[in-house]
Amino acid sequence: MRSQDHDRLFLSPPHLGRHELNYVHKAIEDNWVAPAGPNLAGFEADICAAVGVPYCVALSSGTAAIHLGLLVLGVGPGDEVLCPSFTFVATANPILYLGATPVFVDSEPDTWNMCPRRLREALDDRIARGKKPKALLLVHLYGMPAKLPELLALAAEYDLPVLEDAAEALGASWQLQPLGGFGRVGVFSFNGNKILTTGGGGALVTYDRALAERVRFLATQAKDDAPHYQHSEVGYNYRLSNILAGIGRGQMELLPDRVKRRREIFDWYRRHLADLPGLTVALAPEPAGSHANRWLTTILLNPADPEDAGATAATPETLRRHLETRNVESRPLWKPLHLQPLFAAAPTYGGAVCADLFARGLCLPSGTAMTDADLRRVAEALREALG
């Protein structure tokens, strides 16, 4: 069957409901399309309610939220920020925006997030070198909660502020508490591939009112309180528009259903791919206390001895290419940042775990609009590739 015989199955496309148009139409009718207005305030209130945090600033992207979050936590030129290596580049790029240096920490195999043991190693070594890190940037990869008790305990022990990158983890929780509210600052993304989208956008949440007001000030070009345009420091054009916030309001009404469907898709793959040789649907089961949003379903290949019935000669790239012939998008796991040319000089602690995950892993189509027929199409293509 040729690729053009089917519509393309994308990895994680936007999935809009019926409610978004109501908010967008209202904004247009009221001529309220600038980066302020009822949708923007309402979207921020919706995020606060979903996360259980009192203050939110909606911004133009998750990257902008990380940038301002690090800035208000005091990160500046010459500082170091602890960051997982196994994450998207948008996590670490804002560290460079501020003239600081990322210090990369390897993953642990249970959740693929930052390894507490390696984190302690990094902290002790940086301090011994006279360079105590300024902040800890904590990520919940693919919507799976990180090992929060251990990581937060280390942050407290070493007196480090935590920026919680929950860009992939909206709707996930730890011990029934939503992710995004565990750090001094939490960050979400509403990019087109996320579980909810505004087409492009992000948000910063915090328990600290003064910090939220500072972020709001910086995000609107740092305009001083004056009748004319007066500026005493560098500001940024980072506010989300009232139109896009309207899309976000409609999307937030769908969050429980979207998480439920992503988890159903993960379970479908886990059941129907269980007999494929050398392939494991990864990050199952969830660690005790974790409730993942299953943003993307991921698989790992076992490239051990081909004579082993539990191994395969296939690689993530051969699977990806075969899926492409069936017009199915898939994608490798994140390439660790310590292996990226951009960060070649950055200090790194460990690295073997996330490098191995990258070498063996692939993300499968996981969009919430997928039907069972779509899922069967992916599974059949994988069966063809694995013989």
Secondary structure as UniProt FT lines:
FT   HELIX           3..5
FT   HELIX           20..29
FT   TURN            30..31
FT   HELIX           38..51
FT   STRAND          55..59
FT   HELIX           62..72
FT   TURN            73..74
FT   TURN            77..78
FT   STRAND          80..84
FT   HELIX           89..97
FT   TURN            98..99
FT   STRAND          101..105
FT   TURN            109..111
FT   HELIX           116..128
FT   TURN            129..130
FT   STRAND          135..139
FT   HELIX           141..143
FT   HELIX           148..157
FT   TURN            158..159
FT   STRAND          162..165
FT   TURN            167..168
FT   TURN            170..171
FT   STRAND          173..174
FT   TURN            175..176
FT   STRAND          177..178
FT   TURN            179..180
FT   STRAND          185..189
FT   TURN            192..193
FT   STRAND          202..206
FT   HELIX           209..219
FT   TURN            221..222
FT   HELIX           242..252
FT   TURN            253..254
FT   HELIX           255..272
FT   TURN            273..275
FT   TURN            277..278
FT   STRAND          279..281
FT   TURN            288..289
FT   STRAND          290..291
FT   STRAND          297..301
FT   TURN            306..307
FT   TURN            309..310
FT   HELIX           316..325
FT   TURN            326..327
FT   STRAND          331..332
FT   HELIX           337..339
FT   HELIX           341..343
FT   TURN            344..345
FT   STRAND          348..349
FT   HELIX           352..360
FT   STRAND          361..364
FT   TURN            368..369
FT   HELIX           372..386
//
